[in-house]
Amino acid sequence: MTLIMSAARAQEIAATFDLRALPPDFYANPYPVYDVLRTQSPVRLMPDGSYFLTRHADLLAVYRDASTFSSDKKIEFEPKYGAASPLFEHHTTSLVFNDPPLHTRVRKLIIGALTRRAISSMEPSLIALVDSLLDAIEAKGCGDLIEDFASAIPVDVIGNLLGVPHADRAPLRGWSLAILGALEPKLTPEQEALGNRSVVEFTDYLKTLVADRRLHPGNPEHDVLTRLIGDEQPGEKLSEAELLQNCVFILNAGHETTTNLIGNALVALTEHPHAKANLLSKQELLAPDSIGLEAYLNPVIDEFLRFESSNQLSNRRAFKDTQISGVEIAAGNLLTLCIGAANRDPAQFDLPNQLLLERQNNRHLSFGLGIHQCAGMSLARLEGRIAIGRFLQRFPNYRLTEPPTRGGRARFRGFLHAPFSVA
């Protein structure tokens, strides 16, 4: 359950705030610390010379100004991973950590397979997958919200997008957790070694998959891998390294954040019984054939994303000298954008620390903004809507049987385990 942190303890952590030396109680509940930083030092100079931003308006300004703030991570990641490491090659080649023109080329290819029509066509198979997971849970009478439900959904969806055979999908979650875990501000040697090994194993597997897809192309309107391979548009074809590393990125981006969305939401409802009761009172809207399901649940999904953002931190580097809220930022300075803090900024949200599932005009930043806004956000909303809606319809009286286990990460906020009973 969410740890209640005293105001004195939040002040103590904020006074010496360092992403490379965070205490366990911060990981359990970072929001009181973010509140202190946002109030007292919203553009905070960090011990390593970077700046930590916590206000919604400041994050908006940075996200919208791609000409001043770069997403390229080569300068940051070379000393962290080593220029010859697999982690460096992956994280400096993937879509999210690049500027145009590479970012533009890859994003255009991916977006082409994630049109509204393409996403709508995924709904029947997604419903069938969710129902099969719920059937298995019902047969046991219990399960784990993460292992038995939340994590299985995006792995299957992304596996379908890339055309990964079902028999080959078992390692995908482990690879994703290890590669994304290596983005944490402080790494152990074991985490770094596992991250590097996971990149190698995943890309080795993808080489075989790509070779097969070149011989047997799929439908490019639905098959992202076929689109990425295709050379029908001269000048937009990806190099082999760009192709492989962006396939890794697609799994990671689509897996971890959606797993956290579903898991965080279902745990949050157990901690906020009034919100859960209000949601369950709309059973007619939760029905699978309800014509109002999408319109009702989309704001609900957005509030879950605001309240517990799956991705809590992002980064930019200043291209040139600039200012943020009167603070001088020199060219080359690294910025950490705290999405988790911005999403609870009282200057933007009424009652920001309350879970209000019918909140309207919810300008949360969990999908980012600007040219790097999440390409798969409509797909993530669909997965969340189907998964959470059908889970609640089937198991309205579910309860946690043990305290859930957090992932222990600052950048990605979610659970590793959340055992529950259906009644």
C-alpha positions in Angstrom: 0.0 0.0 0.0 1.1 3.6 -0.4 3.3 4.7 2.4 2.2 7.9 4.3 5.2 10.2 4.5 5.4 12.9 7.1 6.0 16.5 6.1 9.2 16.5 8.1 10.5 13.4 6.2 9.6 14.9 2.8 11.5 18.1 3.7 14.5 16.0 4.8 14.7 14.0 1.6 14.1 17.2 -0.5 16.9 19.0 1.3 19.6 16.6 -0.1 17.7 15.4 -3.1 19.8 13.3 -5.4 18.5 10.8 -8.0 21.5 8.7 -7.5 21.0 8.2 -3.8 17.3 7.8 -3.1 16.0 6.2 0.2 13.5 3.3 0.1 10.6 5.4 1.4 11.0 7.8 -1.6 10.4 4.9 -3.9 7.3 3.9 -1.9 5.8 7.4 -2.1 7.7 10.1 -3.9 4.9 12.6 -4.2 5.4 14.5 -0.8 9.0 15.1 -1.8 7.9 16.3 -5.2 5.4 18.7 -3.5 8.3 20.2 -1.5 10.5 20.6 -4.5 7.8 22.1 -6.6 7.0 24.6 -3.9 10.5 25.5 -2.8 12.8 24.8 -5.8 10.9 24.1 -9.0 14.0 24.3 -11.1 16.4 22.5 -8.8 20.1 22.4 -9.4 21.2 18.8 -8.7 24.5 17.6 -7.3 25.7 16.5 -10.7 25.0 19.9 -12.3 21.8 19.0 -14.0 18.4 20.6 -13.3 15.2 18.8 -11.9 11.9 20.4 -13.1 8.7 19.8 -11.2 6.1 22.3 -12.5 3.6 21.5 -15.1 4.1 24.8 -17.0 7.8 24.3 -17.1 7.5 20.8 -18.5 5.1 22.1 -21.1 7.5 24.8 -22.2 10.4 22.3 -22.6 8.3 19.7 -24.4 7.1 22.2 -26.9 10.5 23.7 -27.7 12.4 21.0 -29.6 14.6 23.6 -31.2 16.1 24.5 -27.8 15.9 21.2 -26.0 17.4 18.0 -27.4 16.3 14.4 -26.7 19.6 13.0 -28.0 21.4 11.0 -25.2 24.8 10.3 -26.6 26.6 12.8 -24.4 24.8 11.5 -21.3 25.0 7.8 -22.0 28.6 7.4 -23.2 30.1 7.8 -19.7 27.3 5.8 -18.2 27.4 2.7 -20.4 30.6 3.1 -22.5 30.4 3.9 -26.2 31.1 0.3 -27.3 28.4 -1.3 -25.1 25.1 -2.8 -26.3 23.1 -0.5 -24.0 24.7 2.6 -25.5 24.0 1.4 -29.0 20.4 0.7 -28.2 19.5 3.7 -26.1 21.2 6.2 -28.6 19.6 4.6 -31.7 16.0 4.2 -30.5 13.2 6.6 -31.4 12.7 8.2 -28.0 16.3 9.3 -27.5 16.8 10.9 -30.8 16.1 14.2 -32.6 15.0 14.7 -36.2 15.8 13.4 -38.8 16.1 9.9 -37.4 13.2 10.5 -35.0 11.0 11.7 -37.8 11.7 8.8 -40.1 11.1 6.1 -37.5 8.0 7.8 -35.9 6.4 8.2 -39.4 6.9 4.4 -40.1 5.5 3.4 -36.7 2.5 5.8 -36.7 1.5 4.4 -40.1 0.7 1.0 -38.4 -1.1 2.6 -35.5 -3.9 4.4 -37.3 -7.3 4.6 -35.6 -8.6 1.9 -38.0 -5.7 -0.4 -37.3 -6.1 0.0 -33.5 -9.9 -0.6 -33.7 -9.2 -3.8 -35.6 -7.1 -5.0 -32.6 -10.1 -4.8 -30.2 -11.6 -8.2 -30.8 -8.4 -10.1 -30.3 -7.6 -8.0 -27.3 -11.0 -8.8 -25.7 -10.4 -12.5 -26.4 -6.9 -12.3 -24.7 -8.2 -10.4 -21.6 -11.2 -12.9 -21.3 -8.8 -15.8 -21.5 -6.6 -14.4 -18.7 -9.7 -13.7 -16.6 -11.0 -17.2 -17.2 -7.7 -18.7 -15.9 -7.8 -16.4 -12.8 -11.4 -17.3 -12.1 -10.6 -21.0 -12.2 -8.0 -20.5 -9.5 -9.9 -17.9 -7.5 -6.8 -15.8 -7.1 -3.7 -14.6 -8.9 -1.2 -11.8 -9.2 -2.4 -8.6 -10.8 1.0 -8.2 -12.5 2.2 -11.6 -13.5 -1.1 -13.2 -14.3 -2.8 -10.2 -15.9 -1.3 -6.7 -16.4 2.1 -7.8 -17.9 0.6 -10.5 -20.2 -1.5 -8.0 -22.1 1.0 -5.6 -23.7 3.5 -8.4 -24.3 0.9 -10.2 -26.4 -0.2 -6.9 -28.2 3.3 -5.9 -29.0 4.2 -9.4 -30.0 1.3 -9.3 -32.5 2.4 -5.9 -33.8 5.9 -7.2 -34.5 4.7 -10.6 -35.6 6.7 -12.5 -32.9 5.5 -16.1 -32.8 3.7 -17.1 -29.6 6.3 -19.7 -28.8 9.1 -17.1 -28.8 7.5 -14.6 -26.4 8.5 -16.0 -23.1 11.8 -13.9 -22.8 10.2 -10.6 -23.9 9.2 -9.3 -20.5 12.5 -10.1 -18.9 14.4 -8.4 -21.7 12.3 -5.3 -21.4 12.6 -5.0 -17.6 16.4 -5.4 -17.8 16.9 -2.9 -20.7 14.6 -0.2 -19.2 15.9 -0.9 -15.7 19.3 0.2 -17.0 17.9 3.8 -17.5 17.7 4.3 -13.7 20.0 7.1 -12.4 22.2 4.7 -10.5 23.1 1.2 -11.7 24.7 -1.7 -10.0 27.2 -3.7 -12.0 24.7 -6.6 -12.0 22.0 -4.4 -13.5 24.3 -3.1 -16.2 25.5 -6.6 -17.1 22.0 -7.9 -17.3 20.9 -4.9 -19.5 23.8 -5.4 -21.9 23.1 -9.1 -22.1 19.4 -8.5 -22.7 20.1 -6.1 -25.6 22.4 -8.7 -27.3 20.0 -11.6 -26.8 17.0 -9.6 -28.1 18.8 -8.2 -31.1 20.2 -11.7 -31.9 16.6 -13.0 -31.9 15.4 -10.1 -34.0 18.0 -10.8 -36.7 16.4 -14.1 -37.3 12.9 -12.7 -37.2 13.8 -9.9 -39.6 15.4 -12.3 -42.0 12.2 -14.4 -42.0 10.0 -11.3 -42.5 12.0 -10.2 -45.5 11.2 -13.5 -47.1 7.6 -13.5 -45.9 6.3 -9.9 -45.5 3.2 -9.2 -43.5 0.5 -6.6 -44.1 2.2 -3.3 -43.6 -1.0 -1.7 -42.4 -0.9 -3.8 -39.3 2.6 -5.3 -39.1 5.1 -2.7 -37.7 8.1 -4.9 -38.5 7.1 -5.1 -42.2 6.7 -1.4 -42.3 10.1 -0.8 -40.7 11.7 -3.2 -43.2 9.9 -1.9 -46.2 11.9 0.2 -48.8 9.0 1.5 -50.8 9.9 5.1 -49.8 13.5 5.9 -50.8 15.4 7.8 -48.2 13.3 6.5 -45.3 14.6 3.0 -45.1 16.3 2.3 -41.8 19.8 0.9 -41.4 20.0 -2.6 -39.9 21.0 -1.2 -36.5 18.2 1.4 -36.6 15.7 -1.4 -37.5 16.8 -3.8 -34.8 17.1 -1.2 -32.0 13.8 0.4 -32.8 12.1 -3.0 -32.6 13.6 -3.4 -29.1 12.2 0.1 -28.3 8.7 -0.7 -29.5 8.5 -3.7 -27.2 10.0 -1.7 -24.2 7.8 1.4 -24.8 4.6 -0.6 -25.3 5.2 -3.1 -22.5 6.4 -1.4 -19.3 4.2 1.6 -19.4 1.0 -0.3 -20.2 1.8 -3.0 -17.6 2.2 -0.2 -15.0 -1.0 1.6 -16.1 -3.1 -1.5 -15.6 -1.4 -2.6 -12.4 -1.3 0.8 -10.8 -5.0 1.4 -11.6 -6.2 -1.9 -10.1 -4.0 -1.4 -6.9 -5.1 2.2 -6.6 -8.8 1.2 -6.6 -8.2 -1.0 -3.6 -6.7 2.0 -1.8 -9.5 4.4 -2.8 -12.7 2.5 -2.1 -15.0 5.5 -2.8 -13.5 5.8 -6.3 -13.9 2.1 -6.9 -17.5 2.2 -5.7 -18.3 5.1 -8.0 -16.8 3.3 -10.9 -18.6 0.1 -10.2 -21.9 2.0 -9.9 -21.7 2.5 -13.7 -21.9 -1.2 -14.4 -24.1 -0.6 -17.5 -21.2 1.5 -19.0 -18.7 -1.2 -18.2 -20.7 -3.8 -20.1 -18.7 -5.0 -23.2 -21.4 -4.0 -25.7 -22.0 -0.5 -24.1 -21.9 2.2 -26.7 -20.8 4.6 -24.0 -17.8 2.5 -22.9 -15.1 4.4 -24.7 -16.4 7.8 -23.9 -16.8 6.9 -20.2 -13.6 5.0 -19.6 -11.2 7.2 -21.5 -11.3 10.0 -18.9 -10.9 7.3 -16.2 -7.8 5.9 -17.9 -6.4 9.4 -18.1 -6.9 10.0 -14.4 -5.1 6.8 -13.6 -2.3 7.9 -15.8 -2.2 11.3 -14.1 -2.4 10.0 -10.5 0.3 7.3 -10.9 2.2 8.0 -14.1 3.8 4.9 -15.5 6.8 6.9 -16.6 7.8 9.4 -13.9 10.9 11.0 -15.5 12.1 12.1 -18.9 15.2 14.1 -20.0 16.3 16.9 -22.3 19.6 18.7 -22.9 19.8 22.4 -23.8 21.0 23.1 -27.3 21.8 26.7 -26.4 21.7 29.1 -23.5 18.2 29.7 -22.3 16.0 30.4 -19.2 13.4 28.3 -17.4 11.2 30.3 -15.0 14.0 32.9 -14.6 16.7 30.3 -14.0 19.7 30.5 -16.4 20.2 27.2 -18.3 23.5 26.9 -20.1 24.0 25.1 -23.4 24.7 21.5 -22.7 22.9 21.4 -19.3 20.9 18.2 -18.7 17.3 18.6 -17.5 15.2 15.9 -15.8 11.5 16.5 -16.3 9.5 15.1 -13.4 6.3 14.0 -15.0 5.1 12.5 -11.7 5.4 15.9 -10.0 3.9 17.9 -12.9 0.9 15.6 -12.9 0.1 16.6 -9.4 0.8 20.3 -9.7 -2.0 22.3 -8.0 -1.5 25.1 -10.4 -2.9 22.8 -13.1 -5.1 20.3 -11.3 -7.7 20.8 -8.6 -7.2 18.5 -5.6 -4.2 17.0 -7.3 -3.5 14.3 -4.7 -7.0 12.9 -5.0 -8.0 10.2 -7.5 -11.0 11.7 -9.2 -12.1 9.3 -12.0 -14.5 11.8 -13.6 -11.9 14.6 -13.8 -12.3 16.5 -17.1 -9.9 18.5 -19.2 -7.1 16.4 -17.8 -3.9 17.8 -19.3 -1.6 15.2 -17.8 1.8 14.7 -19.3 2.1 10.9 -19.0 2.3 10.5 -22.8 4.7 13.5 -23.1 4.0 16.3 -25.5 5.3 17.8 -28.7 7.2 15.8 -31.4 8.0 13.1 -28.9 4.4 12.5 -27.6 3.9 8.8 -27.3 3.1 7.3 -30.7 1.2 4.4 -29.1 -1.0 6.4 -26.7 -4.3 5.4 -28.4 -3.3 1.8 -28.2 -2.3 2.1 -24.5 -5.7 3.7 -23.8 -7.5 0.8 -25.6 -5.5 -1.8 -23.6 -6.2 0.0 -20.4 -9.9 0.4 -21.1 -10.5 -3.2 -22.1 -8.3 -4.7 -19.4 -9.6 -2.6 -16.5 -13.2 -2.5 -17.6 -13.5 -6.3 -18.1 -11.6 -7.1 -14.9 -14.0 -5.0 -12.8 -17.0 -6.4 -14.5 -15.8 -10.0 -13.8 -14.3 -9.4 -10.3 -15.9 -6.4 -8.7 -15.0 -7.7 -5.2 -11.4 -8.5 -5.8 -9.0 -7.7 -2.9 -5.3 -7.8 -2.3 -4.1 -10.6 -0.2 -0.6 -9.3 0.5 0.9 -5.9 0.3 2.0 -5.3 -3.4 5.7 -5.1 -4.2 6.9 -2.0 -5.9 9.5 -2.2 -8.7 11.9 0.0 -6.7 12.6 2.4 -9.6 12.4 6.2 -9.9 11.9 6.4 -13.6 9.2 3.8 -14.1 6.6 3.5 -11.4 4.8 0.2 -11.1 4.6 -3.1 -9.2 6.4 -6.4 -9.6 3.8 -8.4 -7.7 0.3 -7.7 -6.4 -1.3 -11.0 -5.1 -5.1 -10.9 -5.0 -8.3 -12.9 -4.5 -11.3 -12.6 -6.7 -13.6 -12.3 -3.6 
